[in-house]
Amino acid sequence: MILDGQLPALLGFFPGLGGQEILLLIVLGVLLFGRKLPELGRSVGKTFVEFKKGVKGLEDEVESAGNPQAKQAIEPEPVRPPQRVTASAPKFEDNPAPPPKV
């Protein structure tokens, strides 16, 4: 049950629209979408749920990033001493092979 004081807050995204204008929009929506209205409602609902899951995931990520205990749980890889790499120069033959005969 919606009280009269709650209606403007509920429909706050429609500034300046009265009851007749909203009713007209609802009638136009039913006429345009008719049989597709339940499917449209389902897809909008699924989109809204996925959006809320994404926002919740971001909130959890931010909370875990601010928690110093979560950072300590990940152990860094141990530092290894540097290894020497010997550079090997390319070796060329002194006597190249004769060109092939055609």
C-alpha positions as CSV (number, residue, x, y, z in Angstrom):
1,M,0.0,0.0,0.0
2,I,1.5,3.3,-1.1
3,L,0.7,6.4,1.0
4,D,0.2,9.8,-0.6
5,G,3.4,11.1,1.0
6,Q,5.4,8.2,-0.5
7,L,4.3,8.6,-4.1
8,P,6.6,11.5,-5.0
9,A,9.6,9.7,-3.4
10,L,8.7,6.5,-5.2
11,L,8.4,8.2,-8.6
12,G,11.2,10.7,-8.0
13,F,12.9,9.9,-11.3
14,F,9.8,11.5,-13.1
15,P,10.0,15.1,-12.0
16,G,7.0,17.2,-12.8
17,L,4.8,14.2,-13.9
18,G,1.3,14.0,-12.4
19,G,-1.0,11.1,-12.0
20,Q,-2.6,11.4,-15.5
21,E,0.8,11.6,-17.2
22,I,2.0,8.5,-15.4
23,L,-1.2,6.6,-16.3
24,L,-0.8,7.6,-19.9
25,L,2.8,6.3,-19.9
26,I,1.6,3.0,-18.4
27,V,-1.2,2.6,-21.1
28,L,1.3,3.4,-23.8
29,G,3.7,0.8,-22.4
30,V,1.0,-1.8,-22.4
31,L,0.0,-1.0,-25.9
32,L,3.5,-1.0,-27.3
33,F,4.9,-4.0,-25.5
34,G,1.6,-5.9,-24.9
35,R,2.5,-9.6,-25.1
36,K,6.2,-9.0,-24.6
37,L,5.6,-7.2,-21.2
38,P,6.2,-10.3,-19.0
39,E,9.4,-11.1,-20.9
40,L,10.6,-7.5,-20.7
41,G,9.9,-7.5,-17.0
42,R,11.9,-10.7,-16.5
43,S,14.9,-9.4,-18.5
44,V,14.8,-6.1,-16.6
45,G,14.7,-8.0,-13.3
46,K,17.6,-10.3,-14.2
47,T,19.6,-7.3,-15.3
48,F,18.9,-5.6,-12.0
49,V,19.9,-8.7,-10.0
50,E,23.2,-9.0,-12.0
51,F,23.9,-5.3,-11.3
52,K,23.3,-5.8,-7.6
53,K,25.7,-8.8,-7.6
54,G,28.3,-6.8,-9.4
55,V,28.0,-3.9,-6.9
56,K,28.2,-6.4,-4.0
57,G,31.3,-7.9,-5.5
58,L,33.0,-4.5,-5.8
59,E,32.0,-3.7,-2.2
60,D,33.6,-7.0,-1.0
61,E,36.7,-6.3,-3.0
62,V,37.1,-2.8,-1.4
63,E,36.5,-4.2,2.1
64,S,39.1,-6.9,1.6
65,A,41.6,-4.4,0.2
66,G,41.3,-2.3,3.3
67,N,41.7,-5.3,5.6
68,P,45.5,-5.7,6.4
69,Q,44.9,-9.3,7.5
70,A,43.8,-10.2,4.0
71,K,47.0,-8.9,2.6
72,Q,49.1,-11.0,4.9
73,A,47.3,-14.2,3.9
74,I,49.0,-13.9,0.4
75,E,52.6,-15.0,0.8
76,P,55.0,-13.4,-1.7
77,E,57.3,-15.5,-3.7
78,P,60.8,-15.8,-2.0
79,V,63.5,-13.7,-3.5
80,R,66.1,-15.7,-5.4
81,P,69.7,-14.5,-5.8
82,P,70.6,-13.3,-9.3
83,Q,72.0,-15.9,-11.6
84,R,74.9,-15.3,-14.0
85,V,74.1,-15.8,-17.7
86,T,77.1,-16.5,-19.9
87,A,76.8,-14.9,-23.3
88,S,77.7,-17.3,-26.0
89,A,78.8,-15.7,-29.3
90,P,77.6,-17.3,-32.5
91,K,80.1,-19.7,-34.0
92,F,81.0,-19.5,-37.7
93,E,82.7,-22.1,-39.7
94,D,86.1,-21.1,-41.2
95,N,85.4,-23.0,-44.5
96,P,81.9,-22.3,-45.8
97,A,80.2,-25.0,-47.9
98,P,80.5,-24.5,-51.7
99,P,77.4,-23.2,-53.4
100,P,75.1,-25.9,-54.8
101,K,75.4,-26.6,-58.6
102,V,72.4,-26.0,-60.7
